[in-house]
Amino acid sequence: SNPLGRRSFLRVGTLGVGGLALSQLLAARAHAAAESPMLTGKSVIFVFLHGGPSQIETFDPKMTAPDGIRSATGEIATALPGITFGSTLPKLAYLADRFTVVRSFVAGDGNHDIKPIVSRDSASANLGSLYARVAGTNHPQTGMPLNVALFPRAVEPEAQPEQSQFGRFTSTGGLGMAYAPFVPGAGGDLQSDMQLALPRERFDDRRGLLAQIDRLRRSADASGLMQGTDRFQQQAFDTILGGIANAFDWTREAPATVARYDTKPLVPADSINTRWNNRKFYIDHNATLGKLLLVSRRLVEAGCGFVTVTTNFVWDNHADVNNAGVVEGMRYCSVALDHALSALVEDLEVRGLGRDVLVVVCGEMGRTPRINKNGGRDHWGGLAPLFLYGGGWKMGQVIGQSTKDAGQPSSEPVTIPNLVSTVMHTLFDGGRLRLRPDVPGDISRLLSAADPIRGL
């Protein structure tokens, strides 16, 4: 009989992860370990603003443009002389000399999808999966997953699930599902059994689970079973007992740190108008964004190489039956972004991780230059906001310029292939990677398909 009953945590000496044995995943990591000289040792946190935020109300307010085009939320001065942001980003404005914004980023079309992180420009795989194909799936010493996707349920079990109708963040293209992001809080076996999201009422259950595993391990040691198992199976046991779940537990942070990140108090649920069909998305966004970014910092600090973050579909500010217009919508969305993202930048700076971690923030498109009759902005592929911090690139600048209505770039366009190339060059030593015949051609080609963003 199974000593763990219905949890079925151990399956013939292995740990189940999304239908795969953890020992298999660790074997894949070891297989890639010999290629480690191809890695720079840096990490990426990719924050995806699903729905497509306005370039005008964020980083390019165009206050000299006519009413109906210029920022509906006004502007605010930044730490960079002569540069202003939309007025709902005061904390980021104060830190503008620490990061870079791109005002000439072209998403390419106005379709709802996840194209900056999963598209044909990334071989139809999450960029983190491309990283995992080279780096492996787990840290060789700790077992920490090297490719993680964080959705609201990672920190709030009652939040809405991943919204996949516009694309799956766990896509791996032709790489195989062994390289899919690990998704805490999504109901997978490893997540359920490790209790990576730790509601207080379930803490004792987690302790009981680990106690059962510990008893099983002592029994296995006494019988010599552990000595005879494959070394990846041994490492699989060590993974669950090695404390990696702690990295996913934001409650272990000091209360002052949690408060600095926490976005839940900023926009109370009862202040969000009940007329919008996407009201629950707004609630989830504000309740979880800060904690998701705090977990992201904990993960990269613990050795994770790529973290995808999204709070579901909130930036589609049409002013229709589903979504608020730009003024109300920015209050629901950008207040949390300003608070959480500025906290992440400050935290990485204090911890000396600024050169080691690249933070990318963008959506799948921007919004129309002209506000519609209902006070919203519609889909627009001609220009979109893009934020970059760290990774050893040049910070404290604005790259590119836009036309007078912020509808098109007036300088050299920055495209998704340029962004992908920037991410790839952050993670990989391109010269070494191209010399390895066992690296899939799609990954090698992405390093040379376009240049990294000029000016960085």
N, C-alpha and C positions, 0 to 999 in steps of 0.2 A: 504494500500500500504506500501511497505517497505521504511522507511525514508532514507535508505542508498543506495537505487537503486541497481545497478548491483553488487556492492561489496558484498551484502548480508552478511554483517558482523554480524548482530544480527539475529539469527534464533529462534524465539519463546523464547526470553529471554536467549538464550545461544550463545556461540561463537564457530564457527566451527573450528576444528583442525583436518585436515586430515580425514574428514568424521565423527569424534567424537565430541561430545559437550565438550567444555572446562569445563563446570560444572561437567561433568562425570569424567574428568581427575582429577579435584580438589577433587572430592569425593574419588577417588582412593587414592590420596595423604593423605587425612585425615584418610582413613581406615588404612593406613600403619603407621600413625604418632604414634600410640600407641606402635609400635615396635621400636621406636627410640633408646632405650638402646642397640639395636643390632648394631647400627652404630657407627663408630669411629669418625665421624665428619670430615673425610679427603676426599679429592677429587682426581680424576685421570684425567690427560690429556694423551690420547693415540694417538700418532702421527704415522700414518701408512704410510710407504714408499712403495707405490704400484709399483710393478714390480720386487722387490727384489734387494736391493743394494749389492754391493760387500763387503764382509767382509775384503778383503785385502786392497782395496783402502780407506777404512774408518778407522777401529780401529785395524787392525792386519797386518801391511804392509809387514812383512817377507822379509826384505831387504837382508838377508843372503841366500835366495833361489836363484836358477838360473834365468836368464832372461827368461821372458815368464810366470813366476810364481809370482815373487816378484811384489810389487806395481808398476804399470806403471806410477804412479804419484809421486813416491818417498815417503819420510817420513819427519816428523817434530817432534822435541822433544816436550814433554809435561811437565806439572807441576809435574808429577810423575817421580821420578828418574828412568832412564832406560826404560821408556815406550815411544813409539813413535806412532803417528797416520799417516794416509795418509796426504800428504802435502797440500791437499785442505781443511783441517780443522784446520787452525791456531788459530782461536778464541776459538774453543772447546779445542784444545790442551792447551791453556793458562789456561783454567778453569778445567782441568782434575782432580784436587784434590777436586772438588765440586760434581762430579757425579761418577757413576760406569759403566764400560763397561764389557760385558760378552763375552769372546772369545771361549766359549764352548757351545754356543746356537745352538741347532739342530732343524731346522724347520720340518724335517721329510720327506719331499719330495720336488721335484722341480716343483710343479704345481703352476700355477697362480691361486690364490684364495685370501681369506682374513682370513686364518685359525688362526692367532694369536688372532683375536678379534671376529670372528664368525666361529664356527666349532662344531663338536660333542664334542670337549673338553670344549665348553661353552654351551652345551645343545642346539646348533644350534641357539643361541641368541647372539646379541651384548652384550658384557660384561656390557655395560651401562644399557641395558634392565634388566639384572639380578639385578643390583643395584636398578633400579627404582621399580622393583617388591617388594623389601623390604622397600625402602625409600619412595616410592610414586613417582608420576610423576611431581609434582610441589611443590615448597617451600610453606609451609603453611601460611606464612605471606605475602610474596611478589608475589607469583604466578610464580616465576622464574622456568622455566623448569629445572628439575634435571638431565636430560639425553639429551644431544645435540650432533648432528653430524654436523660438518662444512666441506663443500665442497667449491671449489673456488667461486661459485656463491654467497656465503654468503657475500663476500666482493667485488666481481667484477661481476656485472650482465651479462657482455658479455662473461664470461668464459664458457668453455664447461660444460655440466651437469655431474652429477655423472656417472661414468663408472661402470655399474652393471653387465657386462657380466661374471665377475669372482666372483660374490657374492654381496649380498645386505648388506650394513652396517646397514640398518634399520631392519634387521631380528630379530624376537622376539621368534623364536622356538615355544614352546607350551604355551607361556605366554599370548598371545593375543596382538593385535595391540595397546591397550591402553598404553603399555609400550615401544613402539617404540621411538627411538630418535626423538626429535624435530629438524627439518632441515630448518633453515632459508635460504631463497634464493632459495628454491626448487619449489616455485609456489603454496604452500599450502595456504589455506584461511587466517590463522593467520599471516603467513609471509607476504602475499600480503597486508593485511590491516594494519599491524603494521609498514610496511616499515622498517624492521630491517636492511636491506642494504639501505643506504640513499643517492642515487645519488642526487646531488644538485638540478637538474631540477625537481625532484619529491617531494622536501621538502614541498612546499606550498600545494601540494595535500594531504600530510600526515596531515598537520595542519588543513586543511579543514575537513578531515575525523574525527579527534579527536574533532573538534568543534561540528560536528554533533552528535557524541556520547555524548558529554557533554550536549548538548541541550536535547537529549533524556533522559539522566539521571535526569536532573533537572525536566523535565516533569514527569518522573516516580516517583520521590520523592514527587512532589506536589500531585500526585494522590494516593499515598500510595502503589503503585505497588511494590516498592523495599522492603517494609516492609513485604509484603506477599509472596515474592518469596523464594524458597529454598535457604538455606545459601550458597550452592555451586554456585548457579546462582549469588547471591550477590557478591561472591568472584570473579566470572568470570568478572563481571563489573569492580571490583576494580583492577583486573589484568591489563586490557588494559589501565586503567587510572593511574596506579601506577608507571609508568615510567620504567618498566623492559626493554622496547625496548632500553633504553639508554645503557644497558650493552653490546648490540650487535653493538653499534656504535663506531667504532674505531676512528672516527674523533673527538671525545670528548677528546681524550688524548692530552697532551702537544705536540707541534710540535717536540721537542727534543726526546720524547719517540717514536713517530711515526717514526721518522728518524732512531732511533736505531733498530727498528724492520723491517723497510721497505726493502724488497728484490728486488723490481721492478727495481731500478736503477743499480743493480749489473750486470745483464746480459741483456742488451738491446735486444729487439726482433729482431732488424736487424742484430745482431751478431750471431744469431742461423741459422745454415745452412739450406737452403730450401730443401735440398735433402731428409731430414728425414720425413717420413709420420707422425710421432708423434711430429712434430715441434710445433703444437699448444699446445700440452700438456706441452712441455718445456716452452713455453711462459707463459701459465697459472701458472705453478709451480713457476716461478720466480716473476710473478706479484702478487701472492696472498699468498705465504707461510708465510711471515712475518706478514702480517695483520691477517691471520687466527690464528697465535699463540698469537698475541696481543689480539684478541677477546677472545681466550681461557682463557688467564689470567684474563681478565675482567669478564668472566663468573664465574670462580671458586671463584674469589674474591667476587662476588655477591651472592654466595651460590649454584651454580651449582655443582653437585656431580660427573658427568662423562661427559667428552668431547672427542668425536672422531674427529680426524683431518686427512684429506688426500687431496692431490693435484692431484689426478688421476694418470695415468699410465706413469711414467717417468723413472723408475730405471731399465728398462729391457735392459741393455747395451750389446746387441748382436753384434752390428755393422752389421745390416742387413738393409733391405729397410725401416724399421720402426724406428730403434733406432741407435743412435751413439754408437761408441765403448767406452771403459772405460776412455780413456784420455779426449776425447771431451765430453763424457756423464757426467763425474764427474764435469767438468767445468759448464755444464748446470744445474746440480742437486745439487752437494754438496756445492757449493759456497753459495747458498741460505740457505741450511740447516745449514751450519756453522754459518752464520750471524744471522738467526732467532732463532735457538735453543740456542745459546750463549746469545742472548738478553733475552730470556725467563728465563734461569737459573739466570742471573744477576738480572732480575726484581723481580723474586720470592724471591731471597735472600734479596734484599733491602727491600722488603715489609714484611719480616719476615714470609713468607709462605712456607719456605723450608721443614718444617716438616709436613705441612698440605696438601701438594699437591705432588702426585707421577706423574712424567712424564715418560712415556714409549715410546721408539722409536724403531721400527723395521719394517721389511717387511715380506713377506710371504716365503722368502727363501734367500739364498745367491747366489754366482756366482762360476763357476768352477775354480779350482786352476790354470789351464793353460789357457792362453789367446788364443783364436782361431786365425785362419789365417787372419781374417779381423781386428784384434785388439780389439775384444770384448770378454766378458766372458759370458758363457751360463748358463742355469738354473742349480741350485745345491741345493739339500736338506740336504747335509751332514753337513753344517755349515753356520751360518748367523750372521750378526752383531746385537747386542742388547745393547741399551743405557737405563740407569735408573737414575733418579734424584729424591731425596727428599723422601717424604712419611714417614719420621721417620726411614728409613733404613740406613744402614752403607754406607757412600759414600767415595769417594777418593780412589778407588781401581780398580783393574782388577781382575775379577773372571774367573777362568778356563784358560786352555791352549789349543792350537791347535797343530796339527801335523806340520811338517816342511813345508808342502805345503799349510797349512791352509785349508785342505780339510775335516778334521775330528777332533773331540775333542781328545786331548791326556789326558785329565783329566775327571772327572765325567761329563757326558753330562747334560746340562740344556735344558729341553724340554718345549714345549708349556704348558703342564699341570703344570709344575713348575711356569711358568710365570703367568698363570691364577690364581694359588693358591696365588702367591704374590699379585696380584691385589685384590683378594677377601679378603685376610687378611689385606690389607691396608684399605679397605672400611668397613669391618664387624668385630665385636667381635664374633669370631667363637664359643666360649663357649655358649654365650647367644643365638646365632642364631640357634644352633643345638637343643636347648631345646624347640623351638617354633614349635609345630605341624602344624601350619598354613602356615609355609614357605615351598614352593615346595621342594620336595626331591632332585630335580636336583641341586638346589642352595646349599643345605646343603652338598650334596656329593662332590661338587666342592671344598669345603674347605678341604676335607680330601682325595681327589683322588690323590693328590701329595703334597709334601712339598713345601713351599716357597723356592725360590732360596737360596741355602746354601751360607753362606758368607755374606749375607745381614743382 
